[in-house]
Amino acid sequence: MLLLGLADRAEVRDAAAAWTGRVNTVTARTDRVDVDA
């Protein structure tokens, strides 16, 4: 499973940490302000 984080928010990273080994997290940047993760 993949979680694509577009806002680089700590709470998203923390939530994904509980699923280490099952979820790969990728942080990307975007200029859009209406997207999150």
HTML snippet that shows the backbone in 3Dmol.js (N, CA, C, O; Angstrom):
<script src="https://3Dmol.org/build/3Dmol-min.js"></script>
<div id="view" style="width:600px;height:400px;position:relative"></div>
<script>
const pdb = `
ATOM      1  N   MET A   1       0.856  -1.163   0.000  1.00  0.00           N
ATOM      2  CA  MET A   1       0.000   0.000   0.000  1.00  0.00           C
ATOM      3  C   MET A   1       0.903   1.226   0.000  1.00  0.00           C
ATOM      4  O   MET A   1       2.004   1.191   0.549  1.00  0.00           O
ATOM      5  N   LEU A   2       0.451   2.281  -0.598  1.00  0.00           N
ATOM      6  CA  LEU A   2       1.220   3.519  -0.712  1.00  0.00           C
ATOM      7  C   LEU A   2       0.404   4.686  -0.189  1.00  0.00           C
ATOM      8  O   LEU A   2      -0.768   4.838  -0.532  1.00  0.00           O
ATOM      9  N   LEU A   3       1.023   5.505   0.638  1.00  0.00           N
ATOM     10  CA  LEU A   3       0.427   6.763   1.093  1.00  0.00           C
ATOM     11  C   LEU A   3       1.248   7.879   0.482  1.00  0.00           C
ATOM     12  O   LEU A   3       2.441   8.003   0.761  1.00  0.00           O
ATOM     13  N   LEU A   4       0.623   8.680  -0.340  1.00  0.00           N
ATOM     14  CA  LEU A   4       1.281   9.817  -0.969  1.00  0.00           C
ATOM     15  C   LEU A   4       0.907  11.057  -0.189  1.00  0.00           C
ATOM     16  O   LEU A   4      -0.240  11.502  -0.233  1.00  0.00           O
ATOM     17  N   GLY A   5       1.865  11.616   0.523  1.00  0.00           N
ATOM     18  CA  GLY A   5       1.630  12.818   1.316  1.00  0.00           C
ATOM     19  C   GLY A   5       2.019  14.041   0.515  1.00  0.00           C
ATOM     20  O   GLY A   5       3.177  14.194   0.126  1.00  0.00           O
ATOM     21  N   LEU A   6       1.063  14.906   0.270  1.00  0.00           N
ATOM     22  CA  LEU A   6       1.327  16.101  -0.527  1.00  0.00           C
ATOM     23  C   LEU A   6       1.507  17.355   0.319  1.00  0.00           C
ATOM     24  O   LEU A   6       1.878  18.405  -0.204  1.00  0.00           O
ATOM     25  N   ALA A   7       1.253  17.258   1.604  1.00  0.00           N
ATOM     26  CA  ALA A   7       1.353  18.434   2.458  1.00  0.00           C
ATOM     27  C   ALA A   7       2.479  18.325   3.477  1.00  0.00           C
ATOM     28  O   ALA A   7       2.754  19.289   4.192  1.00  0.00           O
ATOM     29  N   ASP A   8       3.142  17.160   3.560  1.00  0.00           N
ATOM     30  CA  ASP A   8       4.234  16.926   4.502  1.00  0.00           C
ATOM     31  C   ASP A   8       3.814  17.276   5.927  1.00  0.00           C
ATOM     32  O   ASP A   8       4.501  18.009   6.638  1.00  0.00           O
ATOM     33  N   ARG A   9       2.659  16.726   6.322  1.00  0.00           N
ATOM     34  CA  ARG A   9       2.126  16.982   7.662  1.00  0.00           C
ATOM     35  C   ARG A   9       2.579  15.895   8.634  1.00  0.00           C
ATOM     36  O   ARG A   9       2.531  14.709   8.308  1.00  0.00           O
ATOM     37  N   ALA A  10       3.012  16.295   9.812  1.00  0.00           N
ATOM     38  CA  ALA A  10       3.515  15.369  10.820  1.00  0.00           C
ATOM     39  C   ALA A  10       2.457  14.355  11.231  1.00  0.00           C
ATOM     40  O   ALA A  10       2.783  13.188  11.448  1.00  0.00           O
ATOM     41  N   GLU A  11       1.208  14.766  11.341  1.00  0.00           N
ATOM     42  CA  GLU A  11       0.166  13.831  11.783  1.00  0.00           C
ATOM     43  C   GLU A  11      -0.084  12.721  10.761  1.00  0.00           C
ATOM     44  O   GLU A  11      -0.477  11.615  11.132  1.00  0.00           O
ATOM     45  N   VAL A  12       0.136  13.003   9.502  1.00  0.00           N
ATOM     46  CA  VAL A  12      -0.004  11.967   8.471  1.00  0.00           C
ATOM     47  C   VAL A  12       1.157  10.984   8.595  1.00  0.00           C
ATOM     48  O   VAL A  12       0.954   9.771   8.536  1.00  0.00           O
ATOM     49  N   ARG A  13       2.360  11.498   8.764  1.00  0.00           N
ATOM     50  CA  ARG A  13       3.524  10.623   8.945  1.00  0.00           C
ATOM     51  C   ARG A  13       3.358   9.767  10.196  1.00  0.00           C
ATOM     52  O   ARG A  13       3.674   8.577  10.176  1.00  0.00           O
ATOM     53  N   ASP A  14       2.869  10.353  11.276  1.00  0.00           N
ATOM     54  CA  ASP A  14       2.682   9.611  12.527  1.00  0.00           C
ATOM     55  C   ASP A  14       1.651   8.507  12.363  1.00  0.00           C
ATOM     56  O   ASP A  14       1.839   7.404  12.878  1.00  0.00           O
ATOM     57  N   ALA A  15       0.565   8.788  11.653  1.00  0.00           N
ATOM     58  CA  ALA A  15      -0.470   7.772  11.431  1.00  0.00           C
ATOM     59  C   ALA A  15       0.078   6.617  10.600  1.00  0.00           C
ATOM     60  O   ALA A  15      -0.239   5.457  10.867  1.00  0.00           O
ATOM     61  N   ALA A  16       0.885   6.919   9.609  1.00  0.00           N
ATOM     62  CA  ALA A  16       1.460   5.878   8.750  1.00  0.00           C
ATOM     63  C   ALA A  16       2.505   5.063   9.503  1.00  0.00           C
ATOM     64  O   ALA A  16       2.712   3.891   9.187  1.00  0.00           O
ATOM     65  N   ALA A  17       3.164   5.657  10.491  1.00  0.00           N
ATOM     66  CA  ALA A  17       4.206   4.954  11.242  1.00  0.00           C
ATOM     67  C   ALA A  17       3.664   3.709  11.923  1.00  0.00           C
ATOM     68  O   ALA A  17       4.392   2.732  12.096  1.00  0.00           O
ATOM     69  N   ALA A  18       2.406   3.733  12.307  1.00  0.00           N
ATOM     70  CA  ALA A  18       1.789   2.573  12.944  1.00  0.00           C
ATOM     71  C   ALA A  18       1.667   1.395  11.983  1.00  0.00           C
ATOM     72  O   ALA A  18       1.461   0.262  12.417  1.00  0.00           O
ATOM     73  N   TRP A  19       1.790   1.649  10.699  1.00  0.00           N
ATOM     74  CA  TRP A  19       1.631   0.621   9.673  1.00  0.00           C
ATOM     75  C   TRP A  19       2.949   0.290   8.979  1.00  0.00           C
ATOM     76  O   TRP A  19       2.948  -0.220   7.858  1.00  0.00           O
ATOM     77  N   THR A  20       4.077   0.577   9.640  1.00  0.00           N
ATOM     78  CA  THR A  20       5.387   0.287   9.069  1.00  0.00           C
ATOM     79  C   THR A  20       5.444  -1.174   8.623  1.00  0.00           C
ATOM     80  O   THR A  20       5.044  -2.077   9.358  1.00  0.00           O
ATOM     81  N   GLY A  21       5.936  -1.382   7.436  1.00  0.00           N
ATOM     82  CA  GLY A  21       5.997  -2.731   6.890  1.00  0.00           C
ATOM     83  C   GLY A  21       4.832  -3.046   5.972  1.00  0.00           C
ATOM     84  O   GLY A  21       4.913  -3.959   5.151  1.00  0.00           O
ATOM     85  N   ARG A  22       3.742  -2.289   6.108  1.00  0.00           N
ATOM     86  CA  ARG A  22       2.576  -2.507   5.257  1.00  0.00           C
ATOM     87  C   ARG A  22       2.278  -1.313   4.368  1.00  0.00           C
ATOM     88  O   ARG A  22       1.635  -1.452   3.328  1.00  0.00           O
ATOM     89  N   VAL A  23       2.746  -0.137   4.777  1.00  0.00           N
ATOM     90  CA  VAL A  23       2.477   1.094   4.028  1.00  0.00           C
ATOM     91  C   VAL A  23       3.798   1.780   3.713  1.00  0.00           C
ATOM     92  O   VAL A  23       4.604   2.029   4.609  1.00  0.00           O
ATOM     93  N   ASN A  24       4.016   2.080   2.458  1.00  0.00           N
ATOM     94  CA  ASN A  24       5.152   2.890   2.040  1.00  0.00           C
ATOM     95  C   ASN A  24       4.672   4.331   1.943  1.00  0.00           C
ATOM     96  O   ASN A  24       3.632   4.606   1.345  1.00  0.00           O
ATOM     97  N   THR A  25       5.420   5.237   2.524  1.00  0.00           N
ATOM     98  CA  THR A  25       5.042   6.641   2.513  1.00  0.00           C
ATOM     99  C   THR A  25       5.980   7.421   1.602  1.00  0.00           C
ATOM    100  O   THR A  25       7.202   7.305   1.698  1.00  0.00           O
ATOM    101  N   VAL A  26       5.393   8.212   0.723  1.00  0.00           N
ATOM    102  CA  VAL A  26       6.149   9.070  -0.176  1.00  0.00           C
ATOM    103  C   VAL A  26       5.648  10.492   0.024  1.00  0.00           C
ATOM    104  O   VAL A  26       4.446  10.745  -0.053  1.00  0.00           O
ATOM    105  N   THR A  27       6.554  11.411   0.279  1.00  0.00           N
ATOM    106  CA  THR A  27       6.183  12.810   0.430  1.00  0.00           C
ATOM    107  C   THR A  27       6.575  13.549  -0.840  1.00  0.00           C
ATOM    108  O   THR A  27       7.706  13.444  -1.315  1.00  0.00           O
ATOM    109  N   ALA A  28       5.632  14.289  -1.375  1.00  0.00           N
ATOM    110  CA  ALA A  28       5.867  15.070  -2.585  1.00  0.00           C
ATOM    111  C   ALA A  28       5.409  16.493  -2.320  1.00  0.00           C
ATOM    112  O   ALA A  28       4.721  16.757  -1.334  1.00  0.00           O
ATOM    113  N   ARG A  29       5.775  17.374  -3.167  1.00  0.00           N
ATOM    114  CA  ARG A  29       5.359  18.778  -3.027  1.00  0.00           C
ATOM    115  C   ARG A  29       4.454  19.158  -4.189  1.00  0.00           C
ATOM    116  O   ARG A  29       4.612  18.686  -5.315  1.00  0.00           O
ATOM    117  N   THR A  30       3.506  20.022  -3.877  1.00  0.00           N
ATOM    118  CA  THR A  30       2.604  20.547  -4.885  1.00  0.00           C
ATOM    119  C   THR A  30       2.319  22.006  -4.567  1.00  0.00           C
ATOM    120  O   THR A  30       2.392  22.420  -3.410  1.00  0.00           O
ATOM    121  N   ASP A  31       2.001  22.773  -5.577  1.00  0.00           N
ATOM    122  CA  ASP A  31       1.631  24.167  -5.371  1.00  0.00           C
ATOM    123  C   ASP A  31       0.162  24.332  -5.038  1.00  0.00           C
ATOM    124  O   ASP A  31      -0.279  25.411  -4.644  1.00  0.00           O
ATOM    125  N   ARG A  32      -0.594  23.251  -5.200  1.00  0.00           N
ATOM    126  CA  ARG A  32      -2.028  23.320  -4.898  1.00  0.00           C
ATOM    127  C   ARG A  32      -2.246  23.325  -3.403  1.00  0.00           C
ATOM    128  O   ARG A  32      -1.572  22.597  -2.675  1.00  0.00           O
ATOM    129  N   VAL A  33      -3.175  24.132  -2.938  1.00  0.00           N
ATOM    130  CA  VAL A  33      -3.464  24.205  -1.511  1.00  0.00           C
ATOM    131  C   VAL A  33      -4.706  23.397  -1.120  1.00  0.00           C
ATOM    132  O   VAL A  33      -5.028  23.285   0.063  1.00  0.00           O
ATOM    133  N   ASP A  34      -5.396  22.842  -2.106  1.00  0.00           N
ATOM    134  CA  ASP A  34      -6.644  22.124  -1.826  1.00  0.00           C
ATOM    135  C   ASP A  34      -6.455  20.615  -1.753  1.00  0.00           C
ATOM    136  O   ASP A  34      -7.439  19.876  -1.744  1.00  0.00           O
ATOM    137  N   VAL A  35      -5.210  20.141  -1.699  1.00  0.00           N
ATOM    138  CA  VAL A  35      -4.951  18.715  -1.578  1.00  0.00           C
ATOM    139  C   VAL A  35      -4.123  18.469  -0.334  1.00  0.00           C
ATOM    140  O   VAL A  35      -3.385  19.341   0.123  1.00  0.00           O
ATOM    141  N   ASP A  36      -4.258  17.265   0.207  1.00  0.00           N
ATOM    142  CA  ASP A  36      -3.617  16.941   1.464  1.00  0.00           C
ATOM    143  C   ASP A  36      -2.803  15.668   1.339  1.00  0.00           C
ATOM    144  O   ASP A  36      -1.589  15.710   1.140  1.00  0.00           O
ATOM    145  N   ALA A  37      -3.471  14.552   1.456  1.00  0.00           N
ATOM    146  CA  ALA A  37      -2.769  13.257   1.415  1.00  0.00           C
ATOM    147  C   ALA A  37      -3.676  12.212   0.825  1.00  0.00           C
ATOM    148  O   ALA A  37      -3.282  11.052   0.700  1.00  0.00           O
TER     149      ALA A  37
END
`;
const viewer = $3Dmol.createViewer("view");
viewer.addModel(pdb, "pdb");
viewer.setStyle({}, {cartoon: {color: "spectrum"}});
viewer.zoomTo();
viewer.render();
</script>
